[in-house]
């Protein structure tokens, strides 16, 4: 590589590793760019799904493009699809993208910690900005007392246990019945309509979460997200770790303040906690050179390289799934039109309102 090209590459790296935000709560510019990129992708997916639904509701065939990426918002269906894949030996053709995305997210946790939560998840981005809003008004976010914080943290693991139990106790036939049910075939549409047509209870819950996230950083992620709890368990096996070097550390405590998981980084040598999201904000705020390092199996990992690994994992997974025919579902446009016309019928309620699933629910 020539000197000119090397200097340009160094300039780009320096720009990406530059930080944004106020002292004590800085983040690397590259992480913010990755978050915004995936958030805009979600906005585009929402717009495309809305056009698809409106056209199907009006019976305007051919329909606009239905983005399979919307199935990323169906993690339960994705987990069911993964278990069904084991039972049947083939990937279901109702929501294949949901299963592919869930497996990619789990793989990212296994390799790169809970990077999905802090680099990709749009809820995580919104949560961070709400917390910043809280700091703007009160100069801080509030932290519940430890005696209440720990029990609250267990809620997401209890929710995870409930969903996992509900899925693994289903037989192969019951899983197939659910996957093929009218409800699941249009689960992406029903999910979108749920948020569009929020009732009083839904609006109240959403407002409570928004206000709570302004006051307490990461309210949803820390206490209530079962998806994050699952990723945390996988991330425990990740080779990526934040490591602290005692000699250059000046014990300023800024890393503790910046950590969204509220980990005592300044008192640890290696961060192994399942709560670590790999946001690397602790590195962004650290004023002591080489005091904190991102490492993978003993080797130092740069923040841009980590960001590239996070993005490439999902891009490669998406590209592979699309070109091998495992991304788009097999529901034809005529069926979508018919089902969306009758989507408010009782037949499209959750299979087995009493908690049971059988072939009769198809």
Secondary structure, DSSP 8 states (H G I E B T S, - for coil): --HHHHHHHHHHHHHHT-EESSTTS-EEHHHHHHHHHHHHHHHHHHHHHHHHHHHHHHT-SS-----GGGGGG-HHHHHHHHHHHHHHSS--SSSHHHHHHHHHHHHHHHHHTTHIIIII-HHHHHHHHHHHHHHHHHSS-----HHHHHHHHHHHHHHHHHHHHHHHTS-HHHHHHHHHSHHHHTHHHHHHHHHHT--HHHHHHHHHHHHHHHHSTTHHHHHT-HHHHHHHHHHTT-SEEEEE-TTT-----HHHHH-TT---GGG-SEE--TT-----HHHHH--STTSEEEEETTEE--HHHHHHHHHHHHHHHHHHHHHTT-SS----HHHHHHHHHTTTSGGGS-S-TTS---GGG-
